[in-house]
Amino acid sequence: MGSYHLVDMHCHLDFMANADAVAHDAAAKGLAIFANTVTPQGFEAAHATLAGASNVRVGVGLHPWWVADGRASWRDVERATERARAARWVGEVGLDFSPAHVPAESEKLQVDALRLVAQACAEGAEATGPKLLSIHAVRSAQTVLDVLEETGCLSSCHCIFHWFSGRSDELHRAVKAGCSFSVNEMMLATKRGREYARQVPVAQLLTETDLPPHGGEPFPISEVIASLERTLDTLTAIRGTDVRERVAANALRLLDLA
């Protein structure tokens, strides 16, 4: 596995005030990172800040919460679509239909935005090679899968469901479609999450942290590593076999770091 033995496949490195230092420390400690952003502006800033970090891949973001409440304008949607067409790494994108998070009337807007991004990814994959997407899907996994399938993104790109919380039939559809699943310790704190982590084929299993819990402050790399270690310990206990090497290998292959 080369220089990396741990991989965080979904974190918000750009939310950390010390992102460049965290990336440097992560490399020294054998940690690779898929840094997800939430807006195209966030992607552009993080891409510039982390340009020298060979252990980090920065994703083009268009988080559904930002789309739903207007923090991301339609021009931002178009900007994210343009960036996603050219980039290899895309995330965090997706849908959230939970009334606890977004207004119900935002659902169509979210779907329209995701469809544009997914279409751009499918079309752009011919030039860049298969893109890697980290996907948010809360009470919406069926619709997310429909959009990914209709646009061709599901077959032309590699799609990761981040912190999957959908129905069992949705899980099985995503598994059958070849999607991967990034698991964190919050997911494994629930009975459903643990059962899903047991069911997912090991070849489609990844680890993540979704850290930090809030932005704008320095964040210690030790907390990222500790969270990943706890997740790996729990996965090993759930599945009855040590999954560390296989899970890391899955991620490093997807990030072109193998």
C-alpha positions in Angstrom: 0.0 0.0 0.0 3.0 2.3 -0.3 3.2 5.2 2.2 -0.4 5.1 3.4 -2.1 2.7 5.7 -5.1 4.8 6.8 -7.5 6.6 4.5 -10.2 9.1 5.3 -12.6 9.0 2.4 -14.8 11.8 3.5 -13.7 14.7 5.6 -14.0 18.5 5.3 -10.3 19.5 5.5 -11.1 23.0 4.2 -13.2 23.6 7.4 -10.0 23.3 9.4 -8.2 26.6 9.9 -4.9 24.7 9.8 -5.8 22.6 6.7 -2.3 22.7 5.1 -0.6 21.7 8.4 -3.1 18.8 8.9 -2.4 17.6 5.4 1.3 17.7 6.0 1.0 15.9 9.3 -1.4 13.3 7.8 1.2 12.4 5.1 3.9 12.0 7.8 1.6 9.6 9.7 0.6 7.5 6.7 -2.9 9.0 6.2 -4.4 9.8 2.8 -7.5 12.0 2.6 -10.4 12.6 0.2 -11.2 16.2 1.2 -14.8 17.1 0.4 -16.0 20.6 -0.1 -19.5 22.1 0.0 -19.4 24.8 -2.7 -17.5 25.4 -5.8 -15.8 28.4 -4.1 -14.8 26.1 -1.3 -13.3 23.7 -3.8 -11.3 26.4 -5.5 -9.9 27.7 -2.3 -9.0 24.3 -1.0 -7.5 23.2 -4.3 -5.2 26.1 -4.1 -4.3 25.7 -0.4 -3.7 22.0 -0.7 -2.1 21.9 -4.2 1.2 20.6 -2.7 -0.3 17.8 -0.6 0.2 14.6 -2.6 -1.8 12.6 0.0 -4.9 14.7 -0.5 -7.5 14.7 -3.2 -9.9 17.6 -3.2 -13.5 17.2 -4.4 -15.7 19.7 -6.2 -18.6 20.3 -3.8 -22.2 21.2 -4.0 -23.8 20.2 -0.7 -27.6 19.8 -0.8 -28.0 21.9 2.3 -26.3 24.8 0.6 -28.5 24.4 -2.5 -31.7 24.0 -0.4 -31.3 27.1 1.7 -29.9 29.4 -1.0 -26.3 29.6 0.3 -25.4 28.2 -3.1 -27.1 30.2 -5.9 -28.0 28.8 -9.3 -24.8 30.4 -10.6 -22.9 28.3 -8.0 -24.7 25.2 -9.3 -23.5 26.1 -12.8 -20.0 26.8 -11.5 -19.9 23.4 -9.7 -21.1 21.7 -12.9 -18.3 23.3 -14.9 -15.7 22.3 -12.3 -17.1 18.7 -12.0 -16.9 18.2 -15.8 -13.1 18.9 -15.7 -12.2 17.4 -12.3 -11.4 13.8 -11.3 -12.7 14.2 -7.7 -16.3 15.3 -6.9 -17.9 15.7 -3.5 -19.8 16.4 -1.4 -22.8 16.3 -3.7 -26.2 14.6 -3.3 -29.7 15.0 -1.9 -31.3 15.5 1.5 -35.0 15.1 1.9 -35.1 15.2 5.7 -37.4 18.0 7.0 -35.0 18.3 9.9 -32.3 19.6 7.6 -34.0 21.4 4.6 -37.4 22.8 3.5 -39.5 20.3 1.6 -40.1 22.7 -1.2 -36.3 22.5 -2.0 -36.5 18.9 -3.3 -36.9 19.7 -7.0 -34.2 22.3 -6.8 -31.8 19.8 -5.3 -32.7 17.1 -7.9 -32.2 19.6 -10.7 -28.8 20.6 -9.3 -27.6 17.0 -8.8 -28.8 16.0 -12.3 -26.6 18.7 -13.8 -23.6 17.7 -11.8 -24.1 14.0 -12.5 -24.6 14.7 -16.2 -21.4 16.7 -16.3 -19.5 13.9 -14.5 -20.7 11.3 -17.0 -19.8 13.5 -20.0 -16.5 14.6 -18.6 -15.4 11.0 -17.7 -14.6 10.4 -21.3 -11.8 12.9 -21.1 -10.7 12.5 -17.5 -11.3 8.9 -16.9 -13.8 7.6 -14.3 -14.5 10.3 -11.7 -14.9 9.6 -8.0 -18.0 11.0 -6.3 -18.7 11.2 -2.6 -22.5 11.4 -2.2 -24.8 12.6 0.6 -28.2 10.8 0.5 -30.5 11.3 3.4 -34.0 10.0 2.9 -33.2 10.2 -0.8 -31.1 7.2 -1.8 -33.6 5.9 -4.3 -33.8 9.2 -6.1 -30.0 9.7 -6.0 -29.6 6.3 -7.7 -32.3 7.1 -10.2 -30.4 10.4 -11.1 -27.1 8.7 -11.3 -28.5 5.9 -13.5 -30.4 8.3 -15.8 -27.4 10.5 -16.5 -25.0 7.6 -17.0 -22.9 8.7 -14.0 -23.6 5.4 -12.2 -21.9 3.4 -15.0 -19.2 5.8 -16.1 -18.0 7.0 -12.6 -17.3 5.5 -9.2 -19.9 6.5 -6.7 -19.4 6.4 -2.9 -22.4 6.7 -0.5 -21.1 8.6 2.5 -22.6 7.6 5.8 -25.4 5.5 4.2 -28.7 5.6 6.1 -31.2 4.5 3.5 -33.5 1.5 3.4 -32.3 -2.0 3.0 -33.6 -2.3 -0.6 -31.7 0.9 -1.4 -28.5 -0.5 0.0 -28.9 -3.7 -2.0 -29.5 -1.7 -5.2 -26.4 0.4 -4.6 -24.3 -2.6 -3.8 -25.5 -4.3 -7.0 -24.7 -1.2 -9.0 -21.1 -1.4 -7.8 -21.2 1.7 -5.4 -18.9 1.9 -2.5 -19.8 2.9 1.1 -17.7 5.0 3.4 -18.4 4.2 7.0 -17.7 6.4 10.1 -18.0 5.8 13.8 -21.3 7.7 14.0 -22.9 5.3 11.5 -21.5 2.4 13.5 -23.1 3.7 16.7 -26.5 2.7 15.3 -27.9 -0.9 15.0 -28.8 -0.3 11.4 -25.4 1.2 10.6 -23.6 -1.8 12.1 -25.8 -4.2 10.1 -25.2 -2.4 6.9 -21.5 -2.3 7.5 -21.6 -6.1 8.0 -23.5 -6.6 4.8 -21.5 -4.5 2.4 -19.0 -6.6 0.4 -15.5 -5.9 1.7 -14.4 -4.8 -1.8 -16.9 -1.9 -1.6 -16.1 -0.9 2.0 -14.3 2.4 2.9 -13.6 4.4 6.0 -14.3 8.1 6.7 -14.6 10.6 9.6 -16.8 13.5 8.3 -14.7 15.7 10.6 -14.5 18.4 11.8 -17.8 18.9 13.5 -17.7 22.6 12.8 -15.5 24.9 10.8 -13.2 27.9 11.3 -10.9 26.5 14.0 -7.7 24.5 14.0 -8.2 20.8 14.3 -5.8 18.1 15.5 -4.8 15.3 13.1 -4.8 13.0 16.2 -8.6 13.2 16.3 -8.9 12.2 12.7 -6.6 9.2 13.2 -8.3 8.2 16.4 -11.7 8.2 14.8 -10.5 6.1 11.9 -8.9 3.6 14.3 -12.1 3.3 16.3 -14.1 2.7 13.1 -11.6 0.0 11.9 -11.7 -1.7 15.3 -15.5 -1.8 15.2 -15.6 -3.0 11.6 -13.2 -5.8 12.4 -15.4 -6.8 15.4 -18.6 -6.7 13.3 -17.2 -8.7 10.4 -15.2 -11.1 12.5 -12.0 -10.5 10.4 -9.4 -7.8 10.2 -10.4 -5.5 7.3 -7.7 -2.9 7.7 -5.5 -3.7 4.8 -8.3 -4.4 2.4 -10.2 -1.3 3.2 -7.1 0.9 2.8 -6.3 -0.8 -0.5 -9.8 -0.1 -1.8 -9.5 3.6 -1.0 -6.0 4.0 -2.3 -6.9 2.4 -5.6 -9.9 4.9 -6.0 -7.6 7.8 -5.1 -4.9 6.7 -7.6 -2.5 6.4 -4.6 -2.0 2.6 -4.7 
